[in-house]
Amino acid sequence: MLATAITAIAAMYLFASLIALAPRKVGYSHIKHSISEIGEIGAPNQRFVAFGLFLPIGLLLLLVAYLVRPASPAVAGLALCVSIGYIGAAAFPCDPGSPLFGTARQTLHNLAGAVEYAGGGFALMTLAESLGQPFKLAGFVVLGTAIALSVLPSNSVRGVIQRLAEACLFGGLALAIWRVGSAV
């Protein structure tokens, strides 16, 4: 159950970091702003968010993908998709406001996010075939988030929607690892 513990640690670290870092960015709202905006270009904690938050989470989930691959390639695929999102966010911090269109760096940031949300959503739906309908619902939520983040304007409810998707991704991953069994 090492992979489940690592996933839980990564999720708790993300949660605690969001609570601790949000007040340090003037005007930041968990309801309106994306997670990436805490570490956007020019943010007070930009480097820490990239290399002390996003990169460690991405690397932990990459390790999870490696650990669960022998037992379940589908679960490993989910972990890999989320990992790519976080490693991409570390390597390519978003432009202020995390717009849909921006610099080349923003485009790469958005591409990594697309892998996390579109890939993660489809991975959850694939897992639903063997693990049950809750995974299908979670997959639809995550895919809906991918669409919503692409069309909703900055300063709307993107933050709430994104956090719901992150809960589906991390929760779905932990539950899938647990359901796959003690082999991981």
C-alpha positions in Angstrom: 0.0 0.0 0.0 3.0 2.3 -0.4 1.5 3.8 -3.6 -1.7 4.7 -1.7 0.3 6.3 1.1 2.4 8.3 -1.4 -0.8 9.5 -3.2 -2.3 10.5 0.1 0.8 12.4 1.1 0.9 14.3 -2.2 -2.8 15.2 -1.9 -2.4 16.4 1.7 0.8 18.4 0.8 -1.1 20.1 -2.0 -4.1 20.9 0.3 -1.9 22.3 3.1 0.3 24.3 0.7 -2.8 25.9 -0.9 -4.0 27.0 2.5 -0.6 28.3 3.5 0.3 30.0 0.2 -3.0 31.6 -0.9 -2.9 34.4 1.7 0.6 35.4 0.5 -0.7 36.3 -3.0 -2.7 39.5 -2.8 -6.2 39.2 -4.0 -6.1 35.4 -4.5 -9.3 33.5 -4.1 -9.8 29.7 -4.0 -13.1 30.3 -5.7 -12.0 32.4 -8.6 -8.4 31.5 -9.3 -6.7 28.4 -10.5 -4.1 26.5 -8.4 -1.4 27.5 -10.9 -2.0 31.2 -10.3 -0.4 30.9 -6.8 2.9 30.4 -8.7 2.2 32.5 -11.8 5.0 34.5 -13.3 5.8 37.4 -10.9 4.0 35.9 -7.9 5.7 36.3 -4.5 6.3 32.5 -4.1 6.7 31.6 -7.8 9.9 29.6 -7.4 8.7 27.8 -4.2 5.4 26.9 -5.9 7.2 25.5 -9.0 10.1 23.6 -7.3 8.8 23.1 -3.7 5.2 22.3 -4.5 4.4 21.3 -8.1 7.6 19.4 -8.9 7.6 17.3 -5.8 3.9 16.4 -6.3 4.6 15.5 -9.9 7.6 13.4 -9.0 5.7 11.6 -6.2 2.9 10.7 -8.7 5.5 9.6 -11.3 6.8 7.2 -8.6 3.2 6.0 -8.0 2.8 5.3 -11.7 6.0 3.3 -11.6 4.9 1.3 -8.5 1.4 0.4 -9.7 2.3 -0.3 -13.4 2.9 -4.1 -12.9 -0.5 -4.4 -11.1 -2.6 -2.1 -13.2 -1.4 -0.2 -16.3 -4.7 1.8 -16.2 -4.1 3.1 -12.7 -0.5 3.9 -13.7 -1.8 5.8 -16.6 -4.0 8.0 -14.3 -1.0 8.7 -12.0 1.1 9.5 -15.0 -1.5 12.0 -16.4 -1.7 13.9 -13.1 2.1 13.8 -12.8 2.5 15.4 -16.2 0.2 18.2 -15.2 2.2 19.0 -12.1 5.6 18.6 -13.6 4.4 20.8 -16.6 3.2 23.4 -14.1 6.6 23.4 -12.4 8.5 23.7 -15.7 6.2 26.3 -17.3 4.6 28.6 -14.8 1.5 30.3 -16.1 1.2 33.9 -17.2 -0.7 36.2 -14.8 -4.3 35.1 -14.7 -3.5 31.8 -16.4 -5.2 32.8 -19.7 -6.2 30.3 -22.4 -3.9 32.1 -24.9 -0.7 33.8 -23.9 3.0 33.2 -24.2 4.6 30.1 -25.5 5.3 29.2 -21.8 1.5 29.5 -21.2 0.8 27.3 -24.1 3.0 24.6 -22.7 1.5 25.1 -19.3 -2.0 24.6 -20.8 -0.8 21.5 -22.7 0.4 19.9 -19.5 -2.9 20.7 -17.9 -4.8 19.2 -20.9 -2.8 16.0 -20.4 -3.8 16.0 -16.7 -7.5 16.7 -17.1 -8.3 15.1 -20.5 -6.0 12.2 -19.9 -7.0 11.8 -16.3 -10.7 12.0 -17.2 -10.4 9.3 -19.8 -8.2 7.2 -17.5 -10.9 7.4 -14.8 -13.6 6.4 -17.3 -11.4 3.4 -18.4 -11.1 2.4 -14.7 -14.9 2.5 -14.4 -15.1 -0.6 -16.7 -13.4 -2.7 -14.0 -13.9 -0.6 -10.8 -17.4 0.7 -11.1 -19.6 3.7 -11.9 -18.1 6.2 -9.4 -15.0 6.3 -11.5 -17.1 7.1 -14.6 -18.8 10.0 -12.7 -15.4 11.3 -11.6 -14.1 11.0 -15.2 -17.0 13.1 -16.4 -16.3 15.7 -13.8 -12.7 15.9 -14.7 -13.4 16.1 -18.5 -16.0 18.8 -17.8 -13.4 20.7 -15.9 -11.1 20.5 -18.9 -13.8 22.1 -21.0 -14.8 24.7 -18.3 -11.2 25.8 -17.7 -11.0 26.4 -21.5 -14.1 28.6 -21.8 -14.6 30.3 -18.4 -13.1 33.7 -18.0 -10.4 34.5 -15.4 -11.9 35.7 -12.2 -15.0 33.5 -12.5 -15.4 30.2 -10.6 -12.5 28.4 -12.1 -10.9 27.7 -8.7 -13.9 25.8 -7.3 -14.2 23.8 -10.5 -10.6 22.9 -10.6 -10.4 21.9 -7.0 -13.4 19.5 -7.6 -11.5 17.9 -10.4 -8.3 17.6 -8.3 -10.4 15.9 -5.6 -11.7 13.5 -8.3 -8.2 12.8 -9.7 -6.4 12.3 -6.3 -9.3 10.5 -4.7 -9.9 8.4 -7.7 -6.2 7.5 -7.9 -6.0 6.6 -4.2 -9.3 4.5 -4.4 -8.1 2.8 -7.6 -4.8 1.8 -6.0 -6.6 0.5 -2.9 -9.1 -1.5 -5.1 -6.3 -3.0 -7.2 -5.0 -4.5 -4.0 -2.1 -5.1 -1.8 0.2 -5.8 -4.8 1.1 -2.1 -4.9 
